[in-house]
Amino acid sequence: MEKVLIITGGSRGIGAATACLAAEQGYAVCISYLRNQSAANQIVQTIMQIGGKAIAVAADVASEQDVIDLFQTVDQQFGKVTALVNNAGILERQMRVEEMDADRLNRIFTTNITGSFLCAREAIKRMSTRRGGAGGAIVNVSSVAARLGAPGEYVDYAASKGAIDTLTIGLAREVADEGIRVNAVRPGFIYTDIHASGGEPDRVERVKAFVPMQRGGQAIEVARAILWLLSAEASYTTGALIDVAGGK
Ligand code: NDP
């Protein structure tokens, strides 16, 4: 049976690294993106150059219809999904809680948690052995901010990631007897574009002070943990929240 992976936000950063590693490991890969079509196409090209199978689909994870369409496209192109990585996520400018408004909170929650919920729902419909599926695995990309908070910086983002951890644990229990494992990775500071939206030019330097390993991580270091959780090597691991954060 073909291993079919959907990874949201696969056009850049952790998602792109995960898509490429998954293709090397034999997955047919669908990357979704929000607006960066050229970056998404480039990842598809990279995968095809190594003999892999890949497509890119524009889909806003915050839109229920886009998510439904995304999964239907994959049904048609590759067959039923066997692996999902809920990676798409946003962070907004560093801000204290007193200045945050409800619109900002809603934007962050809608992408980070509603998006993960909708994609998990569509994946479970296809994977569940109770519904005739062959099982599968889901990895949600959380953050160490779920455990540590992000005081004075992004408390809204941290709360959305806390919700992802709870979604992970709850879904893992709900679908454990349907052949589906659900886990999360919690990256620490990883060098990607997301920090450009945080508006913190000094962050890369500051990270050295608060990460025990005294460096930020690379996207591929998170990708390796994700691929392990998706693989049969992790066959008895579900509901786990795994930090990839240099000891933070
Ligand atoms: P990037 O900003 O580098 O990439 C974000 C990706 O998400 C892009 O592919 C983007 O698409 C996509 N995306 C954003 N919004 C949506 C949406 N509404 N629908 C679909 N796709 C969307 O992020 P990272 O690689 O750094 O982060 C990936 C995940 O890892 C996020 O969930 C983030 O919270 C988490 N994380 C990152 C950390 C870090 O230090 N980098 C630390 C802890 C967690 P497009 O290219 O079209 O804009």
Boltz pocket constraint, residues with backbone or C-beta under 6 A from the ligand:
constraints:
  - pocket:
      binder: B
      contacts: [[A, 8], [A, 9], [A, 10], [A, 11], [A, 12], [A, 13], [A, 14], [A, 15], [A, 32], [A, 33], [A, 34], [A, 35], [A, 36], [A, 37], [A, 39], [A, 59], [A, 60], [A, 61], [A, 62], [A, 86], [A, 87], [A, 88], [A, 89], [A, 90], [A, 111], [A, 141], [A, 142], [A, 143], [A, 144], [A, 186], [A, 187], [A, 188], [A, 189], [A, 190], [A, 191], [A, 192], [A, 193], [A, 194], [A, 195]]
      max_distance: 6.0
